[in-house]
């Protein structure tokens, strides 16, 4: 009986001792204390993933129309990617109003424009007002006279020269040769134009921030109530395809162009957006029966597919050893 009591006491002591030893060893390991012959390496702090942006990638759109083209410029590297036909042209429509306003403001230098012209410049951007844009166009030196020799007028010539455009030319629609809205431009040149506006070459140092701010305050939707004969809501397209994680990084400056034209029976829809990091343009021609929302949705789809990383994509964290035991 006595020997059995002694044995139970001994076993209990061993078990209790073990229970006391394990937490002590764990404490030494967790505190980073290494035993002789062991390494103690702190677990690396994972770097936060870069914020989402737009980057070159594949775009798939089930487009039904005459012309679909897009281009994306990485403004840090200057690299342009896009569809195979990114150099093919279409009429600019109201997308060109961003350049018309920029060209006028740059010529002012440090001077202030007359109040009425400054208001017109704002309306030409925010509401895509045609009459306001025409007023600014005349003040910039533009004319509706047919240019000689098939050449673009002075306002467009300056866009080509200052922004290093390679595909832009005068419109070729009979009877509309002097109209700025029929200027032919490619998405490749459109993203160059966006970059030119954002980096200050277009509007000059005094007016660039003002113009980009106006372009970030474009208003109105594709709804019939927002579409008037001489102006229209233009806040749609690329901006609708961007997640909040991109929009929250800073202003997105946009200028769309859209007109249903009788001479070919198509909507001509163009979307331009620019930020500090990228410039994106999508240009379309498709049957008028499809409506303006169709073009807006295509522009949004292109933008959404270029978001990198894609929203909801799993974050892959490389497995790294934390030390040799």
N, C-alpha and C positions, 0 to 999 in steps of 0.2 A: 504494500500500500504506500509506504513512504517513498519507495523508488519510483512508483508511478507518478506521485505528486511532483517529485523532483524533475521527472522527464517532461511533464506538462508545463512546468515553470520554465524549463529551458527552451522548449519550442516557442512558448509565448514570447520570451525575451528575444529570440531570433527574429520572429515575425515583426515585433514592435520595432526592433532595431532596423530591420529592412525598410519598414514604413518611414522611419525617420531619415534613413540614408537617401532614399530616392528623391524626396523633395530637395534635399541639400544638393545632390548632383544636378538636378534640373535647374536649380537656382544658379549654379556655377555656369552651366551651359547657356542659360538664357541671358546671363549678365555679360556674356562675351568672354568669360574667363576660360582660357584654354589650358588643358593639361599638357605636360611636357610631351613634345613630339606632335602636337596638334596645331592646326592653323585656325585662326579666328578671323573670318572675313564678314564684314557687314553686308547685309542684303542691299543690293543697289536700289536706289530710288528711281522708279520708272519715270521716264520723261513724259510729260503730257503730250498727247498727240497734237499735231499742227491743226489750226482751225480749218474748217472746210473751205474750199474755194472751187473755182471752175478750172478744169484742166482738160487737156486734149483727151479724147476718148471716142468710142464708137457711138453713133447715133442712129437709131432705127425709127423711122416714121412712116406710117402707112399713108403716104401723101397722094392725093388725087388732084392733079392739076398740071399746069403747063411748065412751071418753073419752081424749083425748091433748092435753095443754096444757103449755106451758113459758114461763118468763119469765127474763130476765137483767137484773140491775141493774148499771150502771157506778157503783161506790160513790164515785168521785171527783166525778161530775157529778150523781148521783142519777137519771139517766135510766133508764127501764125499757123494754125491748123484749121481743118474744116472739111467740108464736102469736096469731092473731086472737082466739082465745077465752081469752086469758090471765086474764080476770076470772071465768071459769067455775069453779065449786067442786067439790071432791070431799072425802071424809073424810080427815082428816090421818093417822090411824093413829099409829104411833110417832114420826113426824116431830115431833109436838108435844111429845115428851119434852124436847127442847132448851129449849122455853119453860117447861115445868113446873119444871125444875131452875133455870132462870134466875130465875123469879118467886120461888121460895123463897129463893134466895141473896141476891137484892136486898133482901128484907125483913130479912135478918140484919144488913145494914149491915157494920160492922166486927167483929161477933161471929163466933165459930166455931160451927158446927153440932155437935150431938152426933155422936160418932164413927160410930154406926150409921147415922145419916141421911146423913152425908157419904159413907160407903161406898155407901149406896143410890143417892145422886145419881150417883156414878161408874158404878155398874153399870147404871143406867138409860140412860146415854149409851153406854158402851163395849160393853155386851152387849145393849142394848135390853131389859133385864129388866123385865117387866110389874109384878111384885110390888114391886120396888124403886121403880119410877115411881109406883105407887099410894101407897106410903108417903110419898114426897116430896110428892105431890099433896095428901095430907091435911095435911101440915105447912105447905103453902103456903096452906091455907084452902079447898081444894077439897072438894066434896061430891058424892055420887052421887044426892042427892035431885033430883027433876025440878024445874028452875027454873020459877018462875011466869011467866006471860005470854009463854012462848016465848022468853025471853031466855037468853043463855048465863050460866053460873055466874061467880063472882067472878074465878077465875084467868083465864078466857078474856076476861072484860071488861077486865081489866088489860092483856092482850096487845093488844086492839083499841085501847085508849086510849094506852098508852105507845108502841106501835110504829106508830100511825096507820094501822091496817088498815081497809080499806073494804069488803071482800067477805066477811069472816069472820063466821060465825053458828053458833048451836047446831045440832047434828045433828037431822035430821028423820026418823030411822028409828024407827018405833013400838017402844016397849019399851026403847030405848037413849038416851032423851033426855038423861039426866044423864051419859053416858059421855064423857069427854074425847076418846077416840079417834075418836068420830063427829063431832067438830067439823068444820064445813064451812069449807074455806079454798081460795083460788085460788092459782095460781102467782105472780100479782102480789103477793098478800099474803105468800106464803112468802118471796119474795126480800126484802121489807120486813122480815120477821121475822129473816132472816139478817143483814141490815144492822143491825138493832136489837140483836142479840146481839153483833155484832162491834164496834159503836161504844160499847158500854158501857151503853146505856139499859136493856137487859133485866136484866142481872145486877148492875149497879152497879160502881163503880170497883174495889172490892176483889176481886170474884169473876169479872170478865170474862175475865181471862187464864187463870184456872183452868178455866173452862168451855170456852173455845176449845181449850185443850190437851187436855181430855178428848175433845172432838169430833174432834180430830186423831188420837186413839188408838183410835178405833172398831176392833173386830176381828171376825174371822170372815167366812166366805164364804157364798155361796148354797147350798153343798153340804149334803146332807141331814144329815151329821154335825154341822154347825154350827147347824142349825135345830131348836130345842127348843120344846115346847108353850108355855112362858112366857118364852122369851128366844130370841135368835137372832143369828147373825153378820150384821153390817150393813156390812161394808167392801166395797162394790161400787157399781156404777152410775156416777155422774159421775166419781168418782176414777179409774175404769178408762179413761175417755176422755181424760184429761189426759196430755200428753207429759211426759217427765222435765224438759224445759226450763221447764215451769210449776211442777211439783211441787218442783223444787229451789230455787225462789225463796223459799219459806217454807211454813209449815204450811197445809194445806187442811183446814178443819174441816167435818165432814159429819154429817148425821143423816138416815137413811132411815126410811121407814115402809112396812110391807108386811103385808097380811093377806088370805087367801082367805075371802071372806064368803059364807055360805050364802044370805043373803036375796036376793042378786042373781046368784050364781054366778060372780062376778068376783074376780080378784086386784085389790086396791087397792094400788098401788105408788107411792110418792112418794120423790123424791130431792132433797136439799137440800145445797148446798155453798157455803161462803163463804171468801173470802180478804181481804187488805187492799184488793184492787182491784175485786172483783166478788162478786156473790151470784147463784147460779143454782138454779132449781127446775124439776123435771120431775114431772108428776103424771099417773097412768095408771089406767084401769080396762079390763080385758080378760079373756077367758075363762080360767077356772082350768086348763083343759087345756093352755094354752100354757106354764105353769110360771113360776117366779120368775125364772129366767135370762132369759126373754124381756123382762121389764120392766127388769132390770138392763142388758141390752144396748141397749134403747131410750134409757135415761138416758145411757149411755156414748156412744152415737152422737150425741145432741144436743150434748153437751159437745165431742166431737171436731170436729164441724162448725163450732163457734163459735171454735175456736182461731185466733188471728190473730197473725202470718202462719201460714199452714198449713205444717206440717213439710215440708221438701223444696222449698218454693217458691223459685224463682230470685230472687236478690237483684238488683234493677235499680239500677245505678249510673249516674247522669246523667253524660254526657260533657261535660267542661269544658275550654276552651282553656287551655293552660299558658303562653301568651305569644305575642307577635307577633315573628316573625323577619324 
